[in-house]
């Protein structure tokens, strides 16, 4: 239950960051965009870990290969975003990753529930 609350809070925080980023890009305001993108990337990585019942360790590489629930081509896509956080395309890609990870989280929850019923 604790992770469900953590995911809910994380998605709420992402919604706020996303709105601020949308405004920055709409107004062509570069100030603060990189910091907001870095915040969004951190939220995504945390979400990835939560979904896979893992703990994110700051400064450690993300163990993509150990994760069962993750978006397709995650390493390449996240690498692109991290290398170019000021691009609108990076923002769009990060938004898509969040949506895809949310689907992965729901999928994991359904699998977990059905395995409890089978037991």
Beta strands, then each sheet from edge to edge (+ up, - down):
end
